[in-house]
């Protein structure tokens, strides 16, 4: 179970940092490439320093206490829900049926990639809840 948590956390942190880099580039602030991916050994082993720092900070938050980590998780969840609602309203306003064909334009591979991203995303949301269940008198 620890391996599952470690893998899903690492993959989510790397994906989040890449998304953050793209978002910052859109507003004119560029995150240096060495913070996103640094080769340690000739394209065989590389690390993501920003994602590593993010994981360490989240582990420190979890060690601080269950109530604090659940509070931060709730704040992030509300923020994500607000963003999704904003995206839904915006997409309804600009939707054009003619552009929706073909529906699976990336084919089965695109569907599988999307399913994998969704799986790891939901796995990471499970972590604070599992830790909270194991706590005595949270």
C-alpha positions in Angstrom: 0.0 0.0 0.0 2.9 2.4 0.7 4.3 1.7 -2.8 0.9 2.6 -4.3 0.8 5.8 -2.3 4.4 6.7 -3.2 3.9 6.0 -6.9 0.6 7.9 -7.2 2.0 10.9 -5.2 5.1 11.1 -7.3 3.1 10.9 -10.6 0.6 13.5 -9.5 3.4 15.8 -8.3 5.2 15.6 -11.6 2.0 16.1 -13.6 1.1 19.1 -11.3 4.5 20.7 -11.8 4.3 20.4 -15.6 0.8 21.9 -15.6 2.0 24.7 -13.3 4.9 25.4 -15.7 2.4 25.7 -18.6 0.1 27.9 -16.6 2.9 30.2 -15.5 4.2 30.4 -19.1 0.7 31.6 -20.2 0.9 34.6 -17.9 4.5 35.4 -18.8 6.4 33.9 -15.9 8.8 31.1 -17.0 9.8 28.4 -14.6 13.3 27.2 -15.4 13.5 23.7 -17.0 16.1 22.5 -14.4 13.4 22.8 -11.7 11.0 20.5 -13.7 13.5 17.9 -14.9 17.1 17.3 -14.1 19.1 14.5 -15.5 21.3 12.7 -12.9 22.8 10.0 -15.2 22.8 10.5 -19.0 19.1 10.4 -19.8 18.7 7.2 -17.7 17.8 8.7 -14.3 16.2 12.1 -13.9 14.4 13.8 -11.0 11.9 16.6 -10.8 13.2 18.9 -8.0 10.0 20.9 -7.8 7.8 17.8 -7.4 10.3 16.4 -4.8 10.0 19.6 -2.8 6.2 19.5 -3.1 6.1 15.9 -1.8 8.4 16.7 1.1 6.2 19.7 2.1 3.1 17.5 1.9 4.7 14.8 4.1 5.7 17.4 6.6 2.1 18.6 6.6 0.9 15.1 7.2 3.3 14.7 10.1 2.1 18.0 11.6 -1.4 16.5 12.1 -4.5 15.0 10.7 -6.7 18.0 11.2 -4.2 20.3 9.4 -3.8 18.0 6.4 -7.5 17.5 6.1 -8.1 21.2 6.2 -5.5 21.8 3.4 -7.1 18.9 1.4 -10.5 20.5 1.8 -9.2 23.9 0.6 -7.6 22.3 -2.4 -10.8 20.2 -3.1 -13.0 23.3 -3.0 -10.6 25.2 -5.3 -10.6 22.3 -7.8 -14.4 22.1 -7.7 -14.7 25.9 -8.3 -12.3 25.6 -11.2 -14.2 22.7 -12.8 -17.5 24.6 -12.5 -15.9 27.6 -14.1 -14.5 25.4 -16.9 -18.0 23.8 -17.4 -19.8 27.1 -17.7 -17.1 28.4 -20.1 -17.2 25.2 -22.2 -21.0 25.3 -22.5 -20.8 28.9 -23.7 -18.3 28.1 -26.5 -19.4 24.6 -27.4 -19.8 23.9 -31.1 -21.2 20.4 -32.1 -19.5 20.4 -35.5 -16.0 20.5 -33.8 -16.8 17.5 -31.7 -16.4 15.0 -34.6 -14.6 12.6 -34.4 -15.3 12.1 -30.7 -12.2 9.8 -30.1 -9.8 11.8 -32.2 -6.8 10.3 -30.2 -8.2 6.8 -30.5 -8.1 4.1 -27.9 -4.7 5.2 -26.7 -6.0 8.6 -25.8 -8.9 7.1 -23.9 -6.5 4.8 -22.0 -4.1 7.7 -21.2 -7.1 9.7 -19.8 -8.2 6.7 -17.7 -4.7 6.3 -16.3 -4.5 10.0 -15.3 -8.0 9.8 -13.7 -7.0 6.6 -11.8 -3.9 8.2 -10.3 -5.7 11.4 -9.5 -8.4 9.6 -7.5 -5.8 7.4 -5.8 -4.0 10.5 -4.5 -7.2 11.9 -3.1 -7.7 8.7 -1.2 -4.5 9.1 0.8 -5.5 11.7 3.4 -8.8 9.9 4.0 -7.0 6.6 4.6 -4.6 8.3 7.0 -7.5 9.9 8.8 -9.2 6.6 9.2 -6.2 5.1 10.9 -5.9 8.0 13.4 -7.0 7.7 17.0 -9.3 10.5 18.0 -8.4 12.9 15.1 
